[in-house]
C-alpha cells in the first residue's frame, strides 16, 4: 500500500489505515518501534522491541520459490546422499 509522508507540526508522519490498526491492535497512544533494515531501504514497525530485520525482498522469495520448484528433484537427491 502506497502512503504519503505528511507534515505533522515540526515532524513528518504516515497515516496507518484503520484496517491495519484493527488487525494489529494498535490504537491512539500505542507505543511502537521503528527500525531501519541494514541496507537502509525499508522501515519496519513493530509493537515489540525485538524486530527481525532482513534485506530479503518479496522478489527474492518469489525467485527462490521458482528455483526450488524447478530443481526439487535434484535438491532431494542431494539431501539423501550419504557421506
C-alpha positions, 0 to 999 in steps of 0.5 A: 500500500502506497502512503504519503509522508505528511507534515505533522507540526515540526515532524513528518508522519504516515497515516496507518489505515484503520484496517491495519490498526484493527488487525494489529491492535494498535490504537491512539497512544500505542507505543511502537518501534521503528527500525531501519533494515541494514541496507537502509531501504525499508522501515519496519514497525513493530509493537515489540522491541525485538524486530527481525530485520532482513534485506530479503525482498518479496522478489527474492522469495518469489525467485527462490520459490521458482528455483526450488520448484524447478530443481526439487528433484535434484535438491532431494537427491542431494539431501539423501546422499550419504557421506 
